[in-house]
Every structure is written in C-alpha cells, then in structure tokens.
Amino acid sequence: MKNLPGLAFLLFAATTIFSCRSTKSIQTAMSKKDSVQVVVPDSTGRNDSLKFIHNVYSGVQNNRIDFETFSAKVKVDFEGSDGKKNDFNAFIRLRKDSVMWVSVNALLGIEAFRVLITPDSVKVMNKLDKVIQLRSVSYLKEITKLPFTFRELQDLIIGNPIYFDSNIVSYRKSPESLTILNVGDLFKHLLTLNPETMVVQHSKLDDVDPIRARTADISYGDYETRDGKPFSTFRKITVSEKSKLDIEMKFKQFDFNVPLNFPFSIAKNYKLQ
C-alpha cells in the first residue's frame, strides 16, 4: 500500500518481516553459534529432558496474554533500507479475534491514517490524500506468502510468540538464560527465555526452506505486569535482507479489557483505490 512506510510495521509487521527476500544468500537465524544442543546420555536422561521441555512449553503458554480488549499508545521509530530514520505515534484498539483499529498521527498531532482490520478485511483511510483502500484479508497472505491470519497479527501486537508450538527439538540452559529451538512447518524458531519466569526475551525466526532465506529478530524488554501477566512495553525488530530494517516500538500507555469503540466512517469525497 502506498504512503505507509512506517505503518507497514504496526499493521503488517509479519508482512514486512516475512516477505523479505534476497537474491543473495543471507545469514540464517540458525547459524552454528545459535544452535542449541542437549546431550542425552541414556534413556533416563532422555525422559528427564522430555519432562523439562514439556515444563518449559507449559511455562511459555502460561505467560500468554489472554484478553477481551486491548488499547495502547505506541511510539514507533524505524530506519529503512535508505538509512533514513522516521518516527510516529500510533493509537491501537483491539478486540480479540474480531477487529483491530489503528490511528497514526503525523507531525503536529494530525491524524494521517486510520486502519481497520478484521479477520476478513483490511481497510486503510489515507486522510492526507483523501483516499480509501479496501482489501480482503487474503491480501496479507498474498504479500507474506504465508497462511497469515488475524490471530498472528494480534499476537504480534500483544507480544505473544508467533509461529511457536510444542515441537521443541533441543535446548540450552544457563543460569542467565534458557534457549529453546522449535521447528515448525515454516520456520525454525530460536526462543530465548528467562529461566526462572519463562518470559520471552528474544525471538529469532528463519525459514525451514533455506532457499527462501527469510529471517527476523524480535527482542522484548521493559516488562510490566498487568493482571498477573507480563507485558513487554519495548520491542525491537530487525529484518535482514540485502539491507537491514530496524524498528522499535515503545508502548507509552496500554490497557486491557476496557470498553472500546472503533470509528471508521468514510466521507463521500474520498477516492477508492
């Protein structure tokens, strides 16, 4: 979509991350230094390891944030492939599995874009150029070349790990950190956790198919506990391609489970694209 260089992260973060392709070979996330190993000396040790992995997976799932509604003010800083740095404020409203509303402010606090995403549709209102864009949610799938759904998008915003399941094939544990390797149908997922709380510190995704060579790093920090769940108020995302895209999100305000509305009325003088 035109004129959405920064908003592309907030609304199509997975699009930006996972549609990055390079005609050259780029470093994969599962490089030798990132690989995790566990040595299992015998059947007893193997049983202990499987039990440990099960407990780790349960701990990560325990920290998943469940909610009915979510709202936030987010400061976004990003540096594109041209080396230019940009920033903007975004206001996000989300009703679980139903609708996401985003308002993006330009300079002087003027609203530049308003976006409404549902499990079936994507609507973008460019208030500066008075243009409205209407797309099916399949638009996201076409761009990402992934079975990308509304749920992945909302998990990315909330801070729940994406493309993560119980197929943990190995781990490495130290007093300071715990690293687990999850291999799914699409991605190898190297997840670094706090070994005591199982809170996610870092996520590194790389294609299972090395020919596609997509890779992304997501760091989580500045956790605050809300309703007994840890919420990351700082995210840093690095996307490796021929060049690098760096994005930072700082959640200045956020609330769960408060009444919300999602205004999106289209003026008659807007042009449809």
C-alpha positions in Angstrom: 0.0 0.0 0.0 1.3 3.4 -0.9 2.3 6.0 1.7 2.6 3.6 4.6 6.3 3.1 5.2 6.1 3.1 9.0 2.5 1.9 9.4 3.7 -1.2 7.5 5.2 -2.5 10.7 2.3 -1.8 13.0 -0.3 -3.4 10.8 1.7 -5.6 8.5 4.7 -6.4 10.7 4.6 -10.0 9.7 4.3 -8.9 6.1 7.4 -6.7 6.4 9.3 -9.4 8.4 8.4 -12.5 6.5 8.1 -11.2 2.9 11.7 -10.0 3.0 13.6 -11.9 0.3 17.1 -11.6 -1.0 18.5 -12.8 -4.3 21.7 -13.3 -2.4 22.3 -15.8 0.4 21.9 -14.2 3.8 22.9 -15.4 7.2 20.3 -17.8 8.6 19.0 -17.5 12.1 20.1 -21.0 12.9 23.8 -20.4 12.5 26.2 -22.6 14.3 26.6 -20.2 17.2 22.9 -20.1 17.6 22.2 -23.8 17.6 21.2 -25.4 20.8 22.1 -28.8 21.9 21.2 -31.1 24.8 23.2 -34.3 25.4 21.1 -37.2 26.5 23.3 -39.9 27.9 20.7 -42.6 28.5 17.0 -43.3 28.5 16.6 -41.9 32.0 18.3 -38.7 30.9 16.1 -38.6 27.9 12.9 -38.9 30.0 14.2 -36.1 32.2 14.8 -33.9 29.2 11.4 -34.5 27.7 9.8 -33.6 31.0 11.9 -30.5 31.2 10.9 -29.5 27.7 7.2 -30.1 28.5 7.5 -27.9 31.6 9.2 -25.1 29.5 6.5 -25.2 26.9 3.8 -25.1 29.6 5.6 -22.1 31.2 5.7 -20.2 27.9 2.0 -20.9 27.4 1.2 -19.8 30.9 2.6 -16.4 30.1 0.5 -16.0 27.0 -1.7 -12.9 27.4 -5.4 -13.6 27.1 -7.8 -10.7 26.8 -11.1 -9.4 25.6 -9.9 -5.9 24.5 -6.6 -4.0 24.3 -5.7 -0.4 23.7 -2.4 1.4 23.5 -0.4 4.5 22.6 2.8 3.4 20.8 5.9 5.4 19.8 7.4 3.8 16.7 10.9 4.5 15.5 12.2 2.9 12.3 15.1 3.1 9.9 14.6 1.8 6.4 16.9 0.5 3.8 17.6 4.1 2.7 19.2 4.8 6.1 16.6 7.5 6.9 15.1 7.5 10.4 11.4 8.1 11.0 9.1 8.1 13.9 5.4 8.5 14.6 2.7 7.8 17.3 0.1 5.2 16.8 -3.1 4.5 18.8 -4.2 0.9 18.7 -7.5 -0.6 19.7 -8.1 -4.4 19.5 -11.0 -6.7 20.3 -9.8 -10.2 20.5 -10.3 -12.3 17.3 -12.6 -9.6 16.0 -11.3 -6.2 15.0 -8.1 -4.1 15.1 -8.3 -0.3 14.8 -5.2 1.9 14.3 -4.8 5.7 14.1 -1.5 7.1 13.0 -0.5 10.7 13.8 1.8 12.8 11.6 3.6 16.0 12.6 1.7 18.3 15.0 -0.6 15.5 16.0 -2.6 15.5 12.8 -4.2 12.1 12.0 -2.7 10.8 8.8 -4.0 7.3 8.6 -6.8 5.3 10.1 -6.9 1.5 9.6 -9.5 -1.2 10.3 -8.6 -4.9 10.1 -11.0 -7.8 10.7 -10.4 -11.5 10.1 -11.9 -10.9 6.6 -10.9 -7.5 5.5 -8.3 -4.7 5.6 -9.4 -1.0 5.2 -6.9 1.9 5.1 -8.1 5.5 5.2 -5.4 8.0 4.0 -6.7 11.2 5.5 -4.0 13.3 4.0 -4.7 12.4 0.4 -8.4 11.5 1.0 -8.0 8.0 -0.3 -9.6 4.8 0.9 -8.2 1.4 0.2 -10.3 -1.8 0.7 -8.7 -5.2 0.6 -9.6 -8.8 1.5 -7.6 -10.3 4.4 -6.2 -12.6 1.7 -4.1 -9.5 0.7 -1.9 -10.2 3.8 -1.5 -13.8 2.7 -0.6 -12.8 -0.9 2.1 -10.5 0.3 3.6 -12.7 3.0 3.2 -16.0 1.0 2.2 -17.4 4.4 -1.0 -18.7 6.0 -1.1 -15.4 7.8 -4.2 -14.7 9.8 -5.7 -12.1 12.1 -4.5 -14.1 15.1 -0.8 -13.9 14.1 -1.2 -10.1 13.8 -2.9 -9.7 17.2 -0.3 -11.9 18.9 2.5 -9.8 17.4 0.9 -6.6 18.8 0.1 -8.2 22.2 3.6 -9.7 22.5 2.7 -13.4 22.4 5.3 -15.5 20.5 4.2 -16.3 16.9 4.9 -19.4 14.9 5.6 -21.3 18.1 4.3 -24.8 19.0 5.2 -27.8 21.2 7.7 -29.3 18.7 10.8 -28.3 20.8 13.7 -30.3 19.4 16.6 -29.1 21.7 17.5 -26.6 24.4 20.4 -25.0 26.1 20.2 -23.8 29.7 22.5 -21.5 31.7 21.9 -19.6 35.0 21.2 -16.4 32.9 19.1 -17.7 30.1 17.3 -20.6 28.5 17.2 -21.1 24.8 14.9 -23.5 23.0 14.7 -24.5 19.4 11.2 -25.0 18.0 10.9 -26.3 14.4 7.6 -25.8 12.6 6.3 -26.4 9.1 7.5 -22.9 8.0 10.1 -21.6 10.5 12.8 -22.6 12.8 12.2 -20.6 15.9 15.0 -19.9 18.4 13.4 -18.6 21.5 15.4 -17.1 24.5 13.6 -17.1 27.8 14.2 -16.1 31.4 15.0 -19.4 33.0 13.0 -18.6 36.2 9.9 -16.9 34.8 9.8 -18.3 31.2 9.3 -14.7 30.0 10.3 -14.3 26.3 13.5 -12.2 25.9 14.3 -12.8 22.3 12.8 -14.5 19.2 14.7 -15.4 16.1 12.9 -16.9 13.1 14.4 -18.4 10.0 12.9 -20.3 7.1 12.9 -24.1 7.2 13.4 -23.9 3.5 16.9 -22.3 3.1 16.1 -21.2 -0.5 13.6 -18.7 0.7 16.1 -17.1 3.2 13.8 -15.0 5.3 15.0 -14.1 8.8 13.9 -11.8 11.6 15.0 -10.9 15.2 12.5 -9.7 17.8 13.7 -8.5 21.2 11.3 -8.0 24.1 12.1 -5.8 27.2 10.8 -3.4 29.9 8.2 -5.8 31.1 5.3 -4.6 33.2 2.9 -6.9 35.0 -0.8 -6.3 34.3 -3.5 -8.6 35.7 -0.8 -11.1 36.6 0.7 -11.3 33.1 4.0 -9.9 31.8 3.6 -7.4 29.0 6.6 -6.2 27.0 6.5 -2.4 26.7 9.6 -2.3 24.4 10.1 -4.3 21.2 12.9 -4.1 18.8 12.7 -5.9 15.4 15.5 -6.3 12.9 14.7 -7.6 9.5 17.7 -8.9 7.4 17.5 -8.6 3.7 20.0 -7.2 1.2 19.9 -4.3 3.7 18.6 -4.1 7.2 15.3 -2.7 8.6 15.3 -1.7 12.3 12.1 -0.9 14.1 11.5 0.0 17.8 8.1 0.1 19.5 7.6 1.8 22.9 4.3 1.3 24.5 3.6 4.6 26.4 0.1 3.6 27.6 -1.8 0.4 27.5 -4.9 -1.1 28.9 -6.7 -4.4 28.8 -10.4 -5.2 29.0 -11.9 -1.7 28.9 -14.8 -0.7 26.7 -13.7 0.4 23.2 -15.3 1.7 20.0 -13.8 1.5 16.5 -15.0 4.5 14.5 -14.4 4.3 10.7 -16.8 6.4 8.8 -15.8 7.2 5.2 -16.5 10.7 3.8 -18.2 10.9 0.4 -15.3 12.9 -1.1 -12.8 10.0 -0.6 -11.5 8.2 -3.6 -11.5 4.4 -3.7 -8.3 2.7 -4.7 
